[in-house]
Structure formats: structure tokens, C-alpha cells
């Protein structure tokens, strides 16, 4: 009987492998890893916000409303988190996107305001923060695109026969992805304009 059980287990394991179970597992883990990178890059941006706000405040104290919007948007981002195990929740993902989009818009407005303060633009600290912000936005775009592709590959895999049968058996479901509307909103903001940098030293002599 023991030998029969072992044989049955081996047959089942071989069958699962042939039905794509291992491949689904690998792709699911790839999605989680891609999401972890997305979170890492968004956190990197959030960590820049306090220094950015404080620097702008030092030169533009009258822009309290814009600074408050950025601070509040950062706080909202911190309150909306999604772990790799809850990526199937479309509502949570939408809330996450909305919060990140609001922070992007707030940062964009902050950059527009900074154009009105030549001394701020000439500040080495502010220019360094601009460079970090631009680099972080680029990293976010790369990480987000990798995640989108990873989810697309996962969803395609579990919809394909016989993987779809295995996915149904073990509870693997199609994962929601970034929506087109929020994707565009996040991808286009904030715009960090370095075109005016050459003029900054002239305003600080």
C-alpha cells in the first residue's frame, strides 16, 4: 500500500508539472517580485518629499497651499499599501494608483511654483533634489512597465489550456493591472523641467 501511495504521489506530481502548475507558481512569484520593485521605487519618491517640501518652504513660504497638498498626498500614499499577497484586489490597486497619481500631480504643481523663485532654483540642494526626483520617476516608469508585462504574462498563462484547469483547481485567478487612465496620469507627472537650469546661476550672482 505504501508503494502504491508513493506511485500515486509521483504520478500526481508529474501531472501537475505537465499541466503548468510549476510554471504558474514561477510566474506568480515573478509578479510579486516585480510589484516589490514598484513599491520600492514609489517609496524612494515618497522619501524625497519631506526634504523637497522643506527646501521649497525655505524660499517660498507663501506657497503654503501647494506645500500642504504635497504633504497630504504623501500621507495618503503611505496609508494605501498593497502587499504581494493582495494583488488580486482590483479595488485596492485602484486606490493605490489614485493615491500615487495625486502625489504626482501635487509634485508637478510644486515644480511649477518653483519656477517663480529664482533663488530656490539656484539652490544646490534644490537642484540635487530635482535630479533625484527625475531619476526616481524614471525608475518608477521602468518598474511599473515590468510589472505590467509580468501581470500580462501571468494572466495569459492561466487562461491557456491546460493551465487554466490547473489554475482553477488551485485558486489562481486573473490579476488586475494598472488601468490605462491612471497609467497615463502617473506616467506624465510630475514633469521636472531642467531647461531653465542654465539661467539659474545668472539669477544668483
C-alpha positions as CSV (number, residue, x, y, z in Angstrom):
1,X,0.0,0.0,0.0
2,X,2.8,2.3,0.8
3,X,4.4,1.7,-2.5
4,X,1.1,2.4,-4.3
5,X,0.7,5.7,-2.4
6,X,4.2,6.8,-3.4
7,X,3.5,5.9,-7.0
8,X,0.2,7.8,-6.9
9,X,2.0,10.8,-5.5
10,X,4.7,10.7,-8.2
11,X,2.0,10.4,-10.9
12,X,0.2,13.4,-9.4
13,X,3.4,15.5,-9.3
14,X,4.2,14.7,-12.9
15,X,0.7,15.5,-13.9
16,X,0.8,18.9,-12.1
17,X,4.1,19.7,-13.8
18,X,2.6,18.8,-17.2
19,X,-0.4,21.0,-16.5
20,X,1.6,24.0,-15.9
21,X,1.5,24.2,-12.1
22,X,5.2,24.9,-11.6
23,X,5.1,27.4,-14.4
24,X,2.2,29.2,-12.8
25,X,4.0,29.2,-9.5
26,X,7.1,30.8,-11.1
27,X,5.1,33.4,-12.9
28,X,3.1,34.3,-9.8
29,X,6.4,34.8,-7.9
30,X,7.7,36.9,-10.8
31,X,4.6,39.2,-10.4
32,X,5.2,39.6,-6.7
33,X,8.9,40.4,-7.3
34,X,8.0,43.0,-9.9
35,X,5.5,44.5,-7.5
36,X,8.1,44.7,-4.7
37,X,10.3,46.7,-7.1
38,X,7.3,49.0,-7.9
39,X,6.8,49.6,-4.2
40,X,10.5,50.2,-3.6
41,X,10.6,53.0,-6.3
42,X,7.4,54.7,-5.1
43,X,8.8,54.6,-1.6
44,X,12.0,56.2,-2.8
45,X,9.9,59.0,-4.2
46,X,7.9,59.4,-1.0
47,X,11.2,59.6,0.9
48,X,12.3,62.6,-1.2
49,X,9.1,64.6,-0.4
50,X,9.9,65.9,3.1
51,X,13.3,67.4,2.1
52,X,11.8,68.8,-1.1
53,X,8.9,70.5,0.8
54,X,11.3,71.9,3.5
55,X,13.6,73.2,0.8
56,X,10.8,74.9,-1.1
57,X,9.4,76.3,2.2
58,X,12.7,78.0,2.9
59,X,12.4,80.1,-0.2
60,X,8.6,80.1,-0.9
61,X,6.9,80.5,2.5
62,X,3.8,82.0,0.8
63,X,3.1,78.8,-1.1
64,X,1.6,77.1,1.9
65,X,-1.4,75.6,0.0
66,X,0.8,73.8,-2.5
67,X,3.1,72.5,0.2
68,X,0.2,71.3,2.2
69,X,-1.2,69.5,-0.9
70,X,2.1,67.7,-1.4
71,X,2.4,66.7,2.3
72,X,-1.2,65.5,2.4
73,X,-0.7,63.5,-0.8
74,X,2.4,61.8,0.6
75,X,0.4,60.9,3.8
76,X,-2.3,59.3,1.6
77,X,0.3,57.3,-0.3
78,X,1.6,56.0,3.0
79,X,-1.9,54.9,4.1
80,X,-2.6,52.9,0.9
81,X,-0.3,49.9,0.7
82,X,-0.7,46.6,-1.2
83,X,1.4,43.5,-0.4
84,X,2.3,40.9,-2.9
85,X,-0.3,38.6,-1.4
86,X,-3.2,41.0,-2.1
87,X,-2.5,41.9,-5.7
88,X,-5.8,40.2,-6.8
89,X,-7.8,43.0,-5.1
90,X,-8.7,45.4,-8.0
91,X,-10.2,48.0,-5.7
92,X,-7.1,48.2,-3.6
93,X,-4.9,48.6,-6.7
94,X,-7.2,51.4,-8.0
95,X,-6.9,53.2,-4.6
96,X,-3.1,52.8,-4.8
97,X,-3.0,54.2,-8.3
98,X,-5.2,57.1,-7.3
99,X,-3.0,58.0,-4.3
100,X,0.2,57.8,-6.4
101,X,-1.5,59.9,-9.1
102,X,-2.4,62.6,-6.6
103,X,1.1,62.8,-5.3
104,X,2.4,63.0,-8.9
105,X,0.0,65.9,-9.6
106,X,0.9,67.7,-6.3
107,X,4.7,67.4,-7.1
108,X,4.0,68.7,-10.6
109,X,2.3,71.8,-9.1
110,X,5.2,72.2,-6.7
111,X,7.7,72.2,-9.6
112,X,5.6,74.9,-11.4
113,X,5.7,77.0,-8.3
114,X,9.4,76.7,-8.0
115,X,9.8,78.5,-11.4
116,X,8.7,81.7,-9.7
117,X,11.6,81.7,-7.2
118,X,15.0,82.2,-8.9
119,X,16.9,81.8,-5.6
120,X,15.2,78.5,-5.0
121,X,16.0,77.2,-8.5
122,X,19.7,78.3,-8.0
123,X,19.9,76.4,-4.7
124,X,22.3,73.4,-4.9
125,X,20.1,71.4,-2.5
126,X,17.0,72.0,-4.6
127,X,18.8,71.2,-7.9
128,X,20.1,68.0,-6.3
129,X,16.6,67.0,-5.2
130,X,15.3,67.7,-8.7
131,X,17.9,65.3,-10.1
132,X,16.9,62.7,-7.6
133,X,13.3,63.2,-8.3
134,X,13.8,62.9,-12.1
135,X,15.9,59.7,-11.6
136,X,13.2,58.2,-9.3
137,X,10.4,59.0,-11.8
138,X,12.4,57.1,-14.5
139,X,12.9,54.2,-12.1
140,X,9.2,54.1,-11.3
141,X,8.3,54.0,-15.0
142,X,10.7,51.1,-15.6
143,X,9.5,49.2,-12.6
144,X,5.8,49.8,-13.4
145,X,6.3,48.7,-17.0
146,X,8.0,45.5,-15.9
147,X,5.1,44.8,-13.5
148,X,2.5,45.4,-16.2
149,X,4.3,43.0,-18.5
150,X,4.7,40.4,-15.8
151,X,1.0,40.5,-15.0
152,X,0.1,40.3,-18.7
153,X,2.2,37.1,-19.0
154,X,0.7,35.6,-15.8
155,X,-2.8,36.3,-16.9
156,X,-2.2,34.9,-20.4
157,X,-0.7,31.8,-18.8
158,X,-3.6,30.9,-16.5
159,X,-6.1,31.5,-19.3
160,X,-4.4,29.0,-21.6
161,X,-5.4,25.3,-21.7
162,X,-4.4,23.2,-19.8
163,X,-3.0,25.8,-17.4
164,X,-6.5,27.2,-16.9
165,X,-7.7,23.9,-15.4
166,X,-4.7,23.8,-13.0
167,X,-5.2,27.5,-12.1
168,X,-8.9,26.9,-11.3
169,X,-8.0,23.8,-9.2
170,X,-5.6,25.7,-7.0
171,X,-7.3,29.0,-6.9
172,X,-5.1,31.1,-9.2
173,X,-7.1,34.0,-10.6
174,X,-6.5,36.7,-13.2
175,X,-4.8,39.7,-11.6
176,X,-5.9,43.3,-12.1
177,X,-3.4,45.5,-13.8
178,X,-2.7,49.3,-14.0
179,X,-5.6,50.9,-15.8
180,X,-5.0,53.0,-18.9
181,X,-6.4,56.2,-17.4
182,X,-4.3,56.1,-14.2
183,X,-1.3,54.8,-16.1
184,X,-1.3,57.9,-18.3
185,X,-1.9,60.2,-15.3
186,X,1.0,58.7,-13.3
187,X,3.4,58.4,-16.3
188,X,3.1,62.0,-17.3
189,X,3.5,63.7,-13.9
190,X,5.4,65.2,-12.4
191,X,7.4,66.9,-15.1
192,X,10.8,68.0,-13.9
193,X,12.0,70.7,-16.2
194,X,15.7,71.2,-16.4
195,X,15.6,73.5,-19.4
196,X,15.8,76.6,-17.3
197,X,18.8,75.5,-15.3
198,X,21.4,77.3,-17.3
199,X,19.7,80.6,-16.4
200,X,19.7,79.8,-12.6
201,X,23.3,80.9,-11.8
202,X,22.7,84.3,-13.5
203,X,19.9,85.0,-11.1
204,X,22.1,84.2,-8.1
205,X,25.1,86.5,-8.6
